[in-house]
Amino acid sequence: MVVINKKRVRGEIKAIKEKLAAAGREREGISEITKLLEVKDSSLQQVDSCAACCGSSCSIAFLLEAEIEILRSALEAIKANDTSRAGLLLEAYLDFLENNYENAPAFF
């Protein structure tokens, strides 16, 4: 089971979408998505390195790969000046998290 703080992630995605909606703040949105991608890539590398000694972790790797794909698609949409599509992809990202992860306890 993988646990995340969905409230925190929703807040981060909301902030990114607000930046995309504000003229001249697209670069900030790009920066935030890039940071998320770096974290996800790092997590995927850790999962892959643990798989050799700890057994199969392919379900976690699959989830991380799917997250990375959605975020990369959102990033590409922003770079193509399609902030509407980027917003839809960020909503799809939230839906994916909601459907595939347990929520972290309130104290996190």
Summary of the structure (lengths in Angstrom):
residues: 108
radius of gyration: 14.6
end to end distance: 16.2
largest distance: 48.6
contacts: 284
relative contact order: 0.19
helix: 79%
strand: 4%
